[in-house]
Amino acid sequence: STSPNKELKHLLETCLANLEDLASLSNSTAVPATKQLVLTALLTLDVHGRDVISSLLKKEVSSENDFDWIRHLRYYWQDDSSSCSLIQCFASLCYGNEYLGCLPRLVLTPLSERCYLTLTTAMKLHLGGS
């Protein structure tokens, strides 16, 4: 069995390699403009993922129950129902392909994460949010 820290380091290496591949692909002139927008969104989300993994490594998170892990917005595919669940802390919601925002201006920051945490918690408590 390997340590969680070693697994996170391997995941970070994989993430960095994927980011390099996406960056190369997005700079290619062979990619149509519509696909460029998708690649930009993927790059933004993967850069955020890289930052999350780096943060987990820095804080030496080793448990799936650690708050520094569960506070992040995560997506899980449910094979049995062919649906996607959005999970953050103790909230689990059905993902409905929500609008990501203006893709060229999309930036995920620690403040974005706190806003997502507040909104998913409010949704879990049936308080709504906008």
C-alpha positions in Angstrom: 0.0 0.0 0.0 1.3 3.5 -0.9 1.0 6.6 1.3 -1.7 9.2 0.5 1.1 11.8 0.1 2.8 9.6 -2.6 -0.5 9.1 -4.4 -1.2 12.9 -4.4 2.3 13.6 -5.8 1.7 11.1 -8.6 -1.7 12.7 -9.3 -0.1 16.1 -9.4 2.5 14.8 -12.0 -0.4 13.4 -14.1 -2.3 16.7 -13.8 0.7 18.7 -14.9 1.3 16.5 -17.9 -2.4 16.8 -18.8 -2.2 20.6 -18.5 0.8 20.6 -20.9 -1.1 18.5 -23.4 -4.2 20.7 -23.2 -2.1 23.9 -23.5 -0.4 22.5 -26.6 -3.8 21.5 -28.1 -5.4 24.9 -27.3 -2.5 26.7 -29.1 -3.0 24.5 -32.2 -4.4 26.3 -35.3 -6.0 23.0 -36.3 -8.5 23.2 -33.5 -11.8 25.0 -34.5 -12.8 28.1 -32.6 -15.8 26.4 -30.9 -13.5 23.7 -29.6 -11.0 26.3 -28.4 -13.7 27.6 -26.0 -14.1 24.1 -24.6 -10.4 23.7 -24.2 -10.2 27.0 -22.4 -12.8 25.9 -19.9 -11.0 22.6 -19.4 -7.7 24.4 -18.9 -9.3 26.7 -16.3 -10.8 23.7 -14.4 -7.6 21.7 -14.6 -5.5 24.6 -13.3 -7.9 24.8 -10.4 -7.6 21.1 -9.9 -3.8 21.4 -9.9 -4.0 24.1 -7.2 -6.3 21.9 -5.1 -3.9 19.0 -5.3 -0.9 21.2 -4.4 -2.9 22.6 -1.4 -3.7 19.0 -0.2 -0.1 18.1 -0.5 1.1 21.2 1.3 -1.4 20.6 4.2 -0.5 16.8 4.2 -4.1 15.7 3.9 -4.3 12.0 4.3 -8.0 11.2 5.0 -11.0 11.4 2.7 -12.8 12.8 5.7 -10.4 15.7 6.2 -12.2 19.1 5.9 -9.5 20.4 3.6 -10.6 17.7 1.1 -14.4 17.6 1.6 -14.7 21.4 1.4 -13.8 21.3 -2.3 -16.5 20.9 -5.0 -16.4 17.4 -6.4 -18.2 15.6 -9.2 -18.9 11.8 -9.1 -20.4 9.8 -11.8 -23.1 7.3 -10.7 -23.0 4.3 -13.0 -26.2 2.7 -11.6 -28.3 5.8 -12.4 -26.2 7.2 -15.2 -26.1 10.6 -13.5 -23.6 12.9 -12.0 -23.6 14.1 -8.4 -22.1 17.3 -7.1 -20.7 16.8 -3.6 -19.3 19.4 -1.2 -18.9 18.8 2.5 -22.1 17.0 3.5 -24.2 18.2 0.6 -24.9 15.9 -2.4 -26.9 17.3 -5.2 -27.8 16.0 -8.7 -25.7 17.8 -11.3 -27.8 19.3 -14.0 -25.2 20.7 -16.4 -25.4 24.2 -14.8 -24.0 27.2 -16.5 -20.3 27.7 -15.8 -20.4 31.4 -16.6 -18.5 33.4 -19.2 -15.9 30.8 -20.2 -13.2 33.3 -21.4 -13.5 35.1 -18.1 -14.0 32.1 -15.8 -11.6 32.1 -12.9 -11.8 29.8 -9.9 -10.3 31.3 -6.7 -10.5 30.5 -3.0 -13.3 33.0 -2.8 -15.2 31.1 -5.5 -14.7 27.9 -3.5 -16.2 29.6 -0.4 -19.2 30.8 -2.4 -19.8 27.3 -3.7 -19.5 25.9 -0.2 -22.1 28.5 1.0 -24.5 27.8 -1.9 -24.3 24.0 -1.8 -24.9 24.0 1.9 -27.9 26.3 1.4 -29.2 24.0 -1.3 -28.8 21.0 1.0 -30.8 22.8 3.7 -33.5 23.8 1.1 -32.7 27.5 1.6 -31.9 28.1 -2.0 -29.3 30.6 -3.3 -28.4 32.7 -6.2 
